[in-house]
Amino acid sequence: MNSKTESRAPVSQQALRVQQPFDSSQIGAMVTIEINEKKMQVPLGTTILEACAQNQVQIPTLCHHKDLCTAGVCRICVVEVDSMKTLQAACAFPITQQIKIKTSTEKVRKARRHIIDLLLSEHYGECYTCVRNKNCELRSLASEYGVDGFTFGHPEKRKHDIDKSSFSVMRDMDKCVLCRRCVRTCIDLQEVGVLEAVGRGDQTHITTFMGKPLSEVICINCGQCVNRCPTGALYTNDPSDDIWRAIDDKKKHVVIQTAPSPRAAICEEFGMAAGTSLTGELNTALRRIGFDRVFDTNFAADLTIMEEGTELLNRLKSVVVDKDTSVKLPQFTSCSPGWVKFIEHFYPEYLDHLSTAKSPQQMFGAVTKTFYAQEYNINPEDIVTVAVMPCSAKKFECNRPEMDSSGFKDVDYGLTTRELAKMIKEGGIFLPEMPKSGFDDPFGEASGAGLIFGATGGVMEAALRTAYELVTGREVPFEKLRIEACRGFEGIKQASVKLKNCVPDYTFLEGVDLKFIVAHGTANARQVMEMLKAGELNDVHFIEIMACPGGCLGGGGQPIPTSPEIRKKRAEAIYAEDESMTIRKSHENPRIKYIYEKFLTDGPCGHKSHKLLHTHYTKRGNFIV
């Protein structure tokens, strides 16, 4: 099994500056240090910041983030180290010998406040109308250090126009504090490389290639930069005002679909600990703020499994039985629009490997404005479809001009978890106090397989639950349907499932080891693609890739902050809810059976479903419906 840790970025060069020659053979040895006159032992190589955290000593940070490599650029975390003339950045100082550290001396406090004063002198705008009001790390630091004025003045006018070109991410560089979190996220964490710091001294700024708008560069719209920005310099393109207008328009029938990851994370926006699912409470709140119907995206996830799983079996038959060399394996999942954008930009020659199945969001929009409109005798022109997603790339996806197979724009608006929480608060609702209620018909019944789409490996696990049973006539041989090889936060996971005693229609797969790979984050996706280019994956059949760390639960539209611990808690909530459900396999969902009986009558991957639920990718990076 190939694997990578979730945090894969290298340590910066600055972090390698040590007090004495570093002997790597001593790694793991313990060093005795003093922090604020208290003696303790820490492993050799531990940074001062880590040592303080381990001993409940608070050190403020701004450029530091658990997902990213060390930068040491903001200097907010400075401390005094005995025998050193200057203050040291705690995040970039590895401990290699006995030292004495002081974290709250007069010199330290004044230095930190001085840094905050300097940052505020370049920070245009006021806090009350800022998108990050009450969740801004700079404002929190200013409050913590008693900054109640502008020592070095305050910008009176803008230096930069706001970049509003993207459907997904907005950039206000007048609020940038040059922490470079966005740069490290884009280059190290995601390996896309849209953002970079250029210039020197007071001319330093964060920009794109040749200063172009985000819509004109290779941005994949994942929004990971937004989730790590400490201020309001980066934020998502919020359509909530348009949605309110639709809700207030009595002629419009406004429906909303909610994905599993927002339901496992929105609690954080209301002060609750990560890992508390508020599905039932959210349904009630959405009706109270005016949505006409509340649907479950998991229904469309089940629909995706039927279409994508059938496509995989069809590809396998074409390759194994028909010897059709034009059919490409391994098949890639196509649920993540950030991943789709990534392969379009960087590996367009492999687009034929992508499943033609649309994402659950887009499948939902297509059947809402066709099947649902017919069932309930509603003019599709009057239907407004809203999708609550953990992903800022979903905003771009629903605005792709080819996503109109219903004859209309299939999904009108994409909302992030954060934006939906804001709408609920605007409606005067405290979500945790809402009574629970269910979803509405006909898209209110879903399986646990659709639910686990929210975590990395969830699509693969859901697909295997159905594909294995269709091929062999038996459940996957794993306790409680838990396919552990698909779970966890390793960057790349590779495993296989043996197919034996196949039913008559699938005897051509008898004895086959169905090999699969699960990867999350586009840095890991790049590694998978390079393995494919090198011919190392010729025997692999199916690959799931999600653009964001942790999968959808770590999406760019999820609550801020994010960290490995928070993503783990969200995953636990999703898996716990899956195991509490009666139906846990997509093909057993009664509503899925109903839609194929009444509407998609030629079955999965049939002519009608291909028209509505699939799309074709070309090597030019465009869709052809």
N, C-alpha and C positions, 0 to 999 in steps of 0.2 A: 504493500500500500504506500503510495506517495503521499506525503503530507508536508504542510508548512504551517508555522504558527500564524495566528491572526495578525499579530504585530510583526511586520517583516522589515520595516525601514531600518537602515543602518544608523549607528550612532554618529553624530556629527564630529568633525575634526576638533571642534572646540572642546568637546567632552573628553578628548584624549590628552589634554594638557594635565599632567600630574605633577606631584611635588617631588618625586624621585623616580628613577628608572623602574618601570613596571615589570615585575617578574610574573609572567602568566602561569608559571607552575604553582604559584601560591593561591590561585583562584579557589575560593571556598574557605580559605583561612579566615579567622576572626580577628578584628582589629578593635582595640579599646579606644574609645573616644569620649569626649565630654561635650554635651550640648547644654548650654546654660547651667554649667557647673554640676550637671548630673552625669555620672559615668554610665556607659553602656557599651555593649559589643555589637558590631555589625560585620557582615561579610566583606572581605576585601573587594574593592571595586564599587561598593554601594555609593551612590551619590549622596551628597548632603541632604538634598531634598527628599530622597527615599528614606534616609536614616531618620529624618525629622518626622516624616509621615508614619513610619513604623513605631515611633515613640510618642505619638499624639502631640507633636509640636507643630503648630500651624505656620506654614510659610506661604505668603501670597504668590501667585504666578499669573502670568498673562500669556506668554508665548508657549508655555508648556502644555502638552496634552498627552494623555495616556496612549492614544493611538499613533502618535507621531514621534519621529526621531527628535533628539535633543537639538535645540537651536541656540539657546542662551542669548537671545537678542534683546529682550525687553528689559532685563536687569531688575525687574520688580522683586525677584527672589533673593536679592543680595543679602549676605550675612558677613559677620566678622570672623576671620580665622586667625588665631594667635600666630604671631611671627610673620604675618603677611601685611604689607603696607596698605594694600587696597582692598576694598570689599570684593567678595567673590560671589559669582552666580551659583546658587545652591543646586540648580538643575544640571549644571555642566561641570560639577566638581566631584570627580570620583575619589573616594577615600582610599589611600594606599599606605597610610602610616598613622600613628597616634596624633590626633589634633584636638584642639579645643575650639569650640564653635559658640558664638553668641548670636542670637537671632533677633533681639529686640532692644539693642542699645540705642542711645540717642543718635549716633552716627548712622545706624541702619535705618531708623525711623525717618530721619530727615532725608536720607537718600531716596527712600521709596516715595516719600511725598513729593520730592523734587521731580522725580521721574513722572509721577502722575500729573503734576502741574504742567510739565512739558508736553505730555501727550494731549492734555486738554487744550493747550494753546493751538494745536493743529486740528482739533476735532470740531468741525462745523455743525451747527444746529443745536436744538434744545431737545431735552429728553422726553417731554410729555407726549409728543406725537411720533416718537421713534418706534419702529417696529419691534425693537428689542427693549422697550421700556419695561422695567422691573425684572428683566432677565439679561442685563448687560454687565459683563464682567468689569468693564472700565468704570461704570457708574458705581458698582458695588465696592470697588477698590477706593474710589474717591470718598464714598461714605465712610468706609472703614478707617481711612486715614484723615478724616476730618477736613477734607478739601471743600470749602464753602465759598470759594471765589476763584478768579482767574489771575493767578500771580503774573503770568507772562502775557496776559491779554487773551482775546478770543477772536477767531475769524469772523469778520463781519459780512463776508460774501463768499460764495462758492468759488472753489478753484476748478472743480470738475463737474460736468453734467452727469446726471444719473443715467446709467446704461439700462434702458428699459427694452432692449431689442429682443431679449429671449422670452419665450413662453414660460420658462422655468425659473431662472435666476436673475435677480436684479443686483446691480453693483453701484454703491454710493461711496466712491473713494474719498470723499471729504470726511467720512467717519472711520477711515482706515487708520490703525495704529501701528502698522508695519510689523506686526508680530510674526508674519509669514506662515501662520498656520494654514491658510488657504493654499499657499505655494507648496508646502510640504505635503498637504493632503492630496493635491492634484498630481504632484510629481512622484512622491514616495509611496503614498497609500494606494492611489488609484493608477499611477503610471500613465496618465493622460498627458499632462504637461501643458495645460492651457495658460496657467498663470506663472509669472516670474517677477522677482524683484530686480529692477534695473535702476541705474544711476548710483551716485555716491553722495554721502553726506546728506545735506538737507534737500538734495535733488532725488533721493531714493523714493521710488514709488512702485506699487504693484500694478502690473499691466498684462495685457495679452499680446500675442504676436502683432507687431507693428501698431499696437494700440487699437486694434479692431474691436468692434462690439462682439459680445459673446455669441450672438447669432451667426457671426461670420467666421468663427474659428472652430476648432475640433472639440468643443465642449460637448460632453455626452449628457449634460443636464442632470447628473446624478444628485447634485445638491450636497455632496459631502463637505464641500468647502463652507456651505452655509452652516452646517451643524457644528463646525469647529471654529467659526469666526466668533471672537469674543464680544463684538460690538454689532452695530447695525450696518456695517459696510457691505454685507452680503445678506440677501433675504430672498424669499420666494415671491413669485408674481401672484398676488392674491386676488382671486376673482369674486370674493365674497359680496362686494357691493352689487355686482351683476346678479348674483344668486338671490340676494334680498329683493332686488327689483322683480325677478321672475316670481318669487314667492308672493309678492304683493300684487302681482298681476292676476286677477281673477280668471282670465282666459287661459292661463297656463296651468298645465298639470305637471307639477315638479316632483320628480322621483329621485331618490338618492340610494346609492349602493355603498355599503361599508365593507372594507377589506378587513381581514383578521388582525393584521399588525397594528393598525390604529386603535382597535378595540382593546388590545393588550397593552397599549402605551398611553392612551389619552388620560388615564388616571394621574399621570405625572404632571399634567398641566393644571391639575386641581389640588396639588400638594400631597398626593398620595405616593406611597413607595412604588417603585417599579415592580411589575409582575402581577398587578391586580387587573383582571379583565372586567370591563364594565359594559359588556355587550347589551344586556337587557336594559340597563339604565340609559344607554346611548339611544336605543330605539325609541324610548319614551320621550327623551329630550328632543330628538329630531322631529317627531310629530308635533310637539308643543311649539317649536319655533316655526312650523308652517309647512313642512314637507308633506305632500299628499300620500306618498307611499314610501316605505322604508324596506329596502331589499338587501339580501345577503350576497355579497360578491362571491362567497364560497360556492353558491349555486353555479356561477359561471366558471369557477375553478374546477368543479366537477365536470362541467361541459368541456373544459379545456383538456382534462385527462382523457375523456372519451375521444376527442378529436386527435390530440397529439399522440396518445397511445395507439390508436388505430393507424395513424400515419407511420409510426415506428414499425408496427407489425407488417404493414404494407411494404415498407422499404426493405425489411428483412426478407420478405418473400421475393421481392423483385431481385434482390442481390443473390440469395441462396438458391432459389428455384429457377427464376427466369434468366439469371446471369446478366442482368441489365447493368452495364458499366456506367450508364448515365446517372444512376441513382447513387447518392452519396451517403456514406456512413463514416464516422458516427453522426447521429442526428443530434443537433443542439436544441435545447429549449429556447423558446422565443417569448417568454412571459415578461422579461425584464427589458423595458425600453432603453435603459442606459446601456445594457449589454448589446442590444441590437445596434444602437448608435455607435458603440465601440467597434464592433466588427465591421460596420459599414465604413468607418473611417480608416481603420488600421489593417483589416484583413478582408477586403471586399472579394478577393478571389475564393473565399470559403463561404460565401453567402448561400450556396446551394446546400450546405450542411444544416442550415437553420430550418427548424420546423416551420411549416407554412401557417400553423395555427396562430391566431391572434392571441393576445393576452386576455385574461379573464375580464379586465376592465372593458376592452373593446368588444368582446363577444357579448357582454352584458348590454352594452349600448345598442348593438345591432339587433338583438332579440327583443329589447324593450320597444324599439320603434317599429317593429314588424309583428312578431308573435303577440306580445303584450297588447299592442294597439288593437290588433284584430280581436283578441279574446275579450277585451273590455270596451270595444267599440269607441276608441278614442282616436281623434285625428292626430297622426304622428307629428304634424306641424305644430301642435299645441303641447307636445311633450318636451319637457326640459329635463335632461339627464345629468345628474351630478354624481361624481365618483369621489369618495373619501379614500385617499391612498396614503401610504407612508412615504411616497416617492415623488420628488419634484419632477422627475423625467416623465411621469404620467401626464403632466400638463402639456409637454411637448407632444407626446404620443397622441393625445386626443385631438390635437390641432393639426396633425399631419393631414394634408388635403385628401389623401387616398382613403382615410378612415371614414367612409360615408357609404358603406355597402347597404345600409338600410334605405338609401335614397335621400338621407338627411345626414347632418353631422351626428355620428353615432353617439358620442359622449360630448355634451356641451361644455362641461366645466370639470376640472380636476381640483380637488381641495386637499391640502395636506392635513395631517393630524393637528398641527399647531393652529392652522387657519380655522378648522372646524371648532376647536376649543374656544377660539376667540368669538366665533359666531354664537356659540352656546352661552358664553358669558354675556355677550351683547343682548341676548334674549332674556337676561336676568335669571339664569338657571345655574344652580350649583349641582353639577352632574352626579356626584356620589349620593345625593339625597333623592334622586329620582326613583320611582318604583320601576320594577322590571317589566318588560313586555317583549313579545316576540316579533318576528319579521312578518311582512305582509305577503300574501299569495299574489302571483304564482311563483315568486322567486324567493320564498322564505324558508324552504327546506333544503338543507345541504348536509354533506357528510363531513366527518372528521378529516378525511383525506383532503378536502378542499380547504379546510381550516389550516392545516399545517403548511400550506403554500407560504405562509408568512415567515417561516424560518428557513435558513439555508439547508438544502437537502430535502425540503418538504415536497417540492414538485416531483423529485425522483422517487421519494418514498410513496407518494400518492399514486404515481404511475405504476410502480412495481406492485402495489396492492391489487390493482386492477389487471394489469397485463399478465401477471403470474397466474391469476385465477382464470382468466380467459383462455390462456394457453394450456394450463394443466388441469383445470376443473377443480383446483384446490386452493385454499388460502395460502399465502406466503408462510413458510415454516418458521415464524418468529413469534415469540411470546407476546401476546397482547398486540400483535401487528406492529410492534416496534422494530423497525429496520435500523438498528443502531449504526450500521455502516454509513448511513446517510446523515446521521446526526452529529452535532458537535461543531466546533468553530475552527478546526484545522483548515488552513487555506485551501488545500486540495485533498480530496479523499477519493480513493479508487478501490473498487471491490467488484464482486460478481455474484450472481445467483444462478445455480444450476437448474436447467429446465429438463425435467424427465417425466415420463408417463404422460406425454402430451396428448390432448384430445385430437380426434381425427383431422380437423381442419389445420392443425399446427404440427403435424408429425415431422415436417421439415426442420423444426427447431429441436427435435429430440436430442438430448444430451448436450445441448449448447450451453456454455457458460456465458450468460448474458452479462457482459462487462459494462460497468458504468463508472462515471466520474462525476463528482460534485465539487464545484469551486465557487467561491464568493469573493467579491472585490475584483475590480478589473486588473489589478496587478497580478493576481492569480490567474485571471482569464488570459492575460498575455502569456503567462508561462504555459498554460494548456495549449494555446494556439501555436507556440513555438515547438512544443512537443509534437503537435499534429504535423507541422511543416517538416519536422525532422523524421517523420515516418514512424514515430514511437507509439502511435495510437491506432494503427491499422486494424487491430483486433478489438477495439472498443466499439460498442454499439450505441450508447446513449450518454450524453453529457449535459448536466444541468449547470448553468452559469447564471449567477445573480450579480448585478453590478455593484451592490453595496455590501460593506462588511457585515457579516451576519445574515445577509439576505434582506428581505423586505423589512424585518423588524429593526434593522439598522439603517433604514432609508433616510434620504435627505430631507424628508418632510416630517420626521418624527420629533418628539420633544427634545429640547436642548436643556442640559448637556447629554452627551452620549459617551459611553465607555464600555469596555468589555464586560464589566460586571452588570451594567444596566441591560445590555443586549442579552446576556444570559438569563436575567430575570424575566424579560419579555418572552424569551423562548420557552421558559418553564411554564408560563401562563398559557401559551398556545398549546403545548403538548398536554397539559393537564385538562384543558377544555376538550381536546380531541378525545381523550380517554373517557370523558364523561358522556360522550355522545352515543346514541343508539346505533346510528348508521355511520360506518367509518370507511366505506369504500364507495368511490364515485359511481360505479355502475349499479349500485344498489339504491341510489337516491330515487324515490318514486317520481319526483318532479323531472328528473332527467329522463326517465322512461317515458313520462307523459309528453315531453316536448318532442321526442323522437317519434312517438306514435301519432301525434296530432299535427306536427308542423314540419319537422325535419325528417320526413317520411322515408327518404332513401338512405337513412342511417348515417353514422359517423363517416366523415370524408366523402359523403355523397355529393351530388351536384348542388343541392340547395345549401348544405352546410358549407361547401367550398365557397359558394358565392358570398355567404354572410359571415362565416367564421374563420376564413383562411385568407391569406394574401401571399403573393409570390415576390421573392426578392431577386433583384438582378445584380450583376457585378458592377453596375453603375451606382449602386447604393440607393436605388429608388424602389418603391413598391409598385407592383402592377396587380390590380385586383382582377 
